[in-house]
Amino acid sequence: MTPPAESDFVQSPCISVCKLTADRAYCIGCLRTLEEIRGWKHMDADQKRALLADLENRQAAAAE
């Protein structure tokens, strides 16, 4: 198995503040849902980048 190309590596958004909201909708640290957290390791680089873009939108919406 060949290692992924450097451009294929996408850093996880986890900041080690792993606590779900009271309604268990998402993690207060990284803003991902449980499904997104579980699925991260199975996503390809493009899917991860798309999720990171969604997380930026979530963060902006939460700030409003």
N, CA, C and O atoms as a GROMACS GRO file, in nm:
protein
  256
    1MET      N    1   0.085  -0.117   0.000
    1MET     CA    2   0.000   0.000   0.000
    1MET      C    3   0.090   0.124   0.000
    1MET      O    4   0.183   0.134   0.080
    2THR      N    5   0.062   0.216  -0.089
    2THR     CA    6   0.143   0.337  -0.096
    2THR      C    7   0.085   0.444  -0.004
    2THR      O    8  -0.037   0.454   0.010
    3PRO      N    9   0.172   0.523   0.058
    3PRO     CA   10   0.121   0.629   0.145
    3PRO      C   11   0.050   0.736   0.062
    3PRO      O   12   0.082   0.754  -0.056
    4PRO      N   13  -0.046   0.807   0.121
    4PRO     CA   14  -0.117   0.910   0.046
    4PRO      C   15  -0.023   1.024   0.008
    4PRO      O   16   0.072   1.055   0.081
    5ALA      N   17  -0.049   1.085  -0.105
    5ALA     CA   18   0.029   1.201  -0.146
    5ALA      C   19   0.007   1.312  -0.044
    5ALA      O   20  -0.098   1.320   0.018
    6GLU      N   21   0.108   1.396  -0.028
    6GLU     CA   22   0.099   1.503   0.071
    6GLU      C   23  -0.025   1.590   0.048
    6GLU      O   24  -0.087   1.636   0.144
    7SER      N   25  -0.061   1.612  -0.079
    7SER     CA   26  -0.178   1.695  -0.108
    7SER      C   27  -0.308   1.624  -0.071
    7SER      O   28  -0.413   1.688  -0.064
    8ASP      N   29  -0.302   1.492  -0.047
    8ASP     CA   30  -0.420   1.417  -0.008
    8ASP      C   31  -0.443   1.421   0.143
    8ASP      O   32  -0.550   1.382   0.190
    9PHE      N   33  -0.345   1.468   0.220
    9PHE     CA   34  -0.361   1.472   0.365
    9PHE      C   35  -0.441   1.595   0.405
    9PHE      O   36  -0.409   1.707   0.365
   10VAL      N   37  -0.545   1.572   0.483
   10VAL     CA   38  -0.627   1.682   0.534
   10VAL      C   39  -0.633   1.666   0.686
   10VAL      O   40  -0.677   1.562   0.736
   11GLN      N   41  -0.589   1.767   0.757
   11GLN     CA   42  -0.586   1.765   0.902
   11GLN      C   43  -0.727   1.760   0.960
   11GLN      O   44  -0.816   1.832   0.913
   12SER      N   45  -0.747   1.678   1.059
   12SER     CA   46  -0.876   1.669   1.126
   12SER      C   47  -0.908   1.801   1.197
   12SER      O   48  -0.818   1.867   1.248
   13PRO      N   49  -1.035   1.838   1.200
   13PRO     CA   50  -1.074   1.960   1.270
   13PRO      C   51  -1.082   1.943   1.422
   13PRO      O   52  -1.113   2.039   1.493
   14CYS      N   53  -1.056   1.824   1.471
   14CYS     CA   54  -1.064   1.798   1.614
   14CYS      C   55  -0.966   1.886   1.690
   14CYS      O   56  -0.849   1.896   1.653
   15ILE      N   57  -1.016   1.950   1.797
   15ILE     CA   58  -0.929   2.033   1.882
   15ILE      C   59  -0.923   1.977   2.023
   15ILE      O   60  -0.886   2.047   2.117
   16SER      N   61  -0.958   1.851   2.037
   16SER     CA   62  -0.954   1.779   2.165
   16SER      C   63  -1.045   1.841   2.271
   16SER      O   64  -1.015   1.836   2.391
   17VAL      N   65  -1.155   1.900   2.227
   17VAL     CA   66  -1.260   1.946   2.317
   17VAL      C   67  -1.382   1.864   2.276
   17VAL      O   68  -1.473   1.913   2.209
   18CYS      N   69  -1.382   1.739   2.319
   18CYS     CA   70  -1.481   1.642   2.271
   18CYS      C   71  -1.600   1.636   2.365
   18CYS      O   72  -1.603   1.556   2.459
   19LYS      N   73  -1.697   1.721   2.339
   19LYS     CA   74  -1.819   1.724   2.419
   19LYS      C   75  -1.935   1.758   2.326
   19LYS      O   76  -1.930   1.854   2.249
   20LEU      N   77  -2.038   1.676   2.335
   20LEU     CA   78  -2.154   1.698   2.250
   20LEU      C   79  -2.247   1.802   2.311
   20LEU      O   80  -2.251   1.821   2.433
   21THR      N   81  -2.322   1.869   2.225
   21THR     CA   82  -2.424   1.961   2.272
   21THR      C   83  -2.529   1.881   2.349
   21THR      O   84  -2.535   1.758   2.337
   22ALA      N   85  -2.610   1.950   2.428
   22ALA     CA   86  -2.711   1.882   2.509
   22ALA      C   87  -2.804   1.794   2.425
   22ALA      O   88  -2.846   1.688   2.470
   23ASP      N   89  -2.834   1.839   2.304
   23ASP     CA   90  -2.922   1.759   2.217
   23ASP      C   91  -2.845   1.657   2.132
   23ASP      O   92  -2.902   1.589   2.047
   24ARG      N   93  -2.712   1.648   2.157
   24ARG     CA   94  -2.624   1.554   2.088
   24ARG      C   95  -2.620   1.579   1.937
   24ARG      O   96  -2.595   1.487   1.859
   25ALA      N   97  -2.644   1.704   1.898
   25ALA     CA   98  -2.646   1.737   1.756
   25ALA      C   99  -2.505   1.742   1.698
   25ALA      O  100  -2.482   1.698   1.585
   26TYR      N  101  -2.410   1.796   1.775
   26TYR     CA  102  -2.273   1.808   1.725
   26TYR      C  103  -2.176   1.830   1.840
   26TYR      O  104  -2.217   1.859   1.952
   27CYS      N  105  -2.048   1.817   1.811
   27CYS     CA  106  -1.942   1.838   1.908
   27CYS      C  107  -1.918   1.988   1.923
   27CYS      O  108  -1.910   2.060   1.824
   28ILE      N  109  -1.907   2.034   2.046
   28ILE     CA  110  -1.884   2.178   2.065
   28ILE      C  111  -1.742   2.219   2.029
   28ILE      O  112  -1.716   2.338   2.009
   29GLY      N  113  -1.651   2.125   2.022
   29GLY     CA  114  -1.513   2.156   1.987
   29GLY      C  115  -1.492   2.173   1.838
   29GLY      O  116  -1.434   2.272   1.794
   30CYS      N  117  -1.538   2.076   1.759
   30CYS     CA  118  -1.510   2.079   1.615
   30CYS      C  119  -1.634   2.105   1.529
   30CYS      O  120  -1.624   2.124   1.408
   31LEU      N  121  -1.750   2.107   1.592
   31LEU     CA  122  -1.879   2.132   1.525
   31LEU      C  123  -1.925   2.021   1.432
   31LEU      O  124  -2.018   2.039   1.355
   32ARG      N  125  -1.858   1.905   1.439
   32ARG     CA  126  -1.901   1.792   1.356
   32ARG      C  127  -2.009   1.712   1.426
   32ARG      O  128  -2.016   1.708   1.549
   33THR      N  129  -2.094   1.649   1.347
   33THR     CA  130  -2.193   1.557   1.401
   33THR      C  131  -2.122   1.425   1.433
   33THR      O  132  -2.010   1.402   1.390
   34LEU      N  133  -2.190   1.341   1.508
   34LEU     CA  134  -2.132   1.209   1.538
   34LEU      C  135  -2.105   1.132   1.410
   34LEU      O  136  -2.002   1.065   1.397
   35GLU      N  137  -2.196   1.140   1.317
   35GLU     CA  138  -2.179   1.070   1.189
   35GLU      C  139  -2.055   1.120   1.116
   35GLU      O  140  -1.980   1.041   1.060
   36GLU      N  141  -2.034   1.252   1.118
   36GLU     CA  142  -1.916   1.308   1.051
   36GLU      C  143  -1.787   1.269   1.123
   36GLU      O  144  -1.686   1.242   1.058
   37ILE      N  145  -1.791   1.265   1.254
   37ILE     CA  146  -1.673   1.224   1.331
   37ILE      C  147  -1.637   1.080   1.299
   37ILE      O  148  -1.521   1.048   1.271
   38ARG      N  149  -1.738   0.993   1.302
   38ARG     CA  150  -1.714   0.851   1.273
   38ARG      C  151  -1.668   0.829   1.130
   38ARG      O  152  -1.586   0.741   1.103
   39GLY      N  153  -1.720   0.909   1.037
   39GLY     CA  154  -1.691   0.889   0.896
   39GLY      C  155  -1.561   0.951   0.848
   39GLY      O  156  -1.517   0.923   0.736
   40TRP      N  157  -1.499   1.036   0.930
   40TRP     CA  158  -1.380   1.109   0.887
   40TRP      C  159  -1.274   1.017   0.827
   40TRP      O  160  -1.219   1.046   0.721
   41LYS      N  161  -1.245   0.908   0.895
   41LYS     CA  162  -1.136   0.821   0.848
   41LYS      C  163  -1.169   0.750   0.717
   41LYS      O  164  -1.080   0.697   0.651
   42HIS      N  165  -1.296   0.748   0.679
   42HIS     CA  166  -1.336   0.682   0.555
   42HIS      C  167  -1.353   0.781   0.439
   42HIS      O  168  -1.374   0.739   0.325
   43MET      N  169  -1.343   0.911   0.467
   43MET     CA  170  -1.361   1.012   0.364
   43MET      C  171  -1.233   1.029   0.283
   43MET      O  172  -1.123   1.014   0.336
   44ASP      N  173  -1.249   1.061   0.156
   44ASP     CA  174  -1.130   1.096   0.077
   44ASP      C  175  -1.100   1.244   0.101
   44ASP      O  176  -1.176   1.314   0.167
   45ALA      N  177  -0.988   1.290   0.048
   45ALA     CA  178  -0.942   1.427   0.074
   45ALA      C  179  -1.045   1.532   0.029
   45ALA      O  180  -1.065   1.632   0.099
   46ASP      N  181  -1.109   1.511  -0.084
   46ASP     CA  182  -1.208   1.608  -0.132
   46ASP      C  183  -1.329   1.614  -0.039
   46ASP      O  184  -1.382   1.722  -0.013
   47GLN      N  185  -1.373   1.500   0.011
   47GLN     CA  186  -1.485   1.497   0.105
   47GLN      C  187  -1.448   1.569   0.234
   47GLN      O  188  -1.530   1.641   0.290
   48LYS      N  189  -1.326   1.548   0.280
   48LYS     CA  190  -1.280   1.615   0.402
   48LYS      C  191  -1.275   1.766   0.383
   48LYS      O  192  -1.317   1.842   0.470
   49ARG      N  193  -1.224   1.809   0.269
   49ARG     CA  194  -1.219   1.954   0.242
   49ARG      C  195  -1.359   2.013   0.235
   49ARG      O  196  -1.382   2.124   0.283
   50ALA      N  197  -1.451   1.941   0.176
   50ALA     CA  198  -1.590   1.988   0.169
   50ALA      C  199  -1.650   2.000   0.309
   50ALA      O  200  -1.720   2.097   0.339
   51LEU      N  201  -1.622   1.902   0.393
   51LEU     CA  202  -1.672   1.907   0.530
   51LEU      C  203  -1.611   2.026   0.605
   51LEU      O  204  -1.680   2.095   0.679
   52LEU      N  205  -1.481   2.049   0.586
   52LEU     CA  206  -1.417   2.163   0.652
   52LEU      C  207  -1.482   2.294   0.609
   52LEU      O  208  -1.497   2.384   0.690
   53ALA      N  209  -1.519   2.306   0.483
   53ALA     CA  210  -1.588   2.426   0.434
   53ALA      C  211  -1.725   2.438   0.502
   53ALA      O  212  -1.765   2.547   0.541
   54ASP      N  213  -1.796   2.326   0.516
   54ASP     CA  214  -1.925   2.327   0.586
   54ASP      C  215  -1.908   2.370   0.731
   54ASP      O  216  -1.990   2.443   0.785
   55LEU      N  217  -1.801   2.324   0.794
   55LEU     CA  218  -1.776   2.359   0.933
   55LEU      C  219  -1.750   2.508   0.949
   55LEU      O  220  -1.791   2.567   1.049
   56GLU      N  221  -1.682   2.569   0.852
   56GLU     CA  222  -1.662   2.714   0.855
   56GLU      C  223  -1.796   2.785   0.849
   56GLU      O  224  -1.816   2.884   0.919
   57ASN      N  225  -1.887   2.737   0.766
   57ASN     CA  226  -2.021   2.796   0.756
   57ASN      C  227  -2.098   2.778   0.887
   57ASN      O  228  -2.168   2.869   0.931
   58ARG      N  229  -2.085   2.661   0.949
   58ARG     CA  230  -2.152   2.636   1.077
   58ARG      C  231  -2.101   2.732   1.183
   58ARG      O  232  -2.177   2.786   1.263
   59GLN      N  233  -1.969   2.750   1.183
   59GLN     CA  234  -1.908   2.839   1.282
   59GLN      C  235  -1.956   2.982   1.262
   59GLN      O  236  -1.986   3.052   1.359
   60ALA      N  237  -1.963   3.026   1.137
   60ALA     CA  238  -2.011   3.160   1.107
   60ALA      C  239  -2.157   3.177   1.148
   60ALA      O  240  -2.195   3.280   1.203
   61ALA      N  241  -2.239   3.075   1.120
   61ALA     CA  242  -2.380   3.080   1.157
   61ALA      C  243  -2.398   3.081   1.308
   61ALA      O  244  -2.486   3.149   1.360
   62ALA      N  245  -2.315   3.006   1.379
   62ALA     CA  246  -2.324   3.001   1.525
   62ALA      C  247  -2.284   3.135   1.587
   62ALA      O  248  -2.332   3.171   1.695
   63ALA      N  249  -2.196   3.208   1.520
   63ALA     CA  250  -2.149   3.337   1.572
   63ALA      C  251  -2.255   3.446   1.556
   63ALA      O  252  -2.248   3.549   1.623
   64GLU      N  253  -2.350   3.424   1.469
   64GLU     CA  254  -2.454   3.526   1.444
   64GLU      C  255  -2.559   3.530   1.551
   64GLU      O  256  -2.652   3.610   1.543
   0.00000   0.00000   0.00000
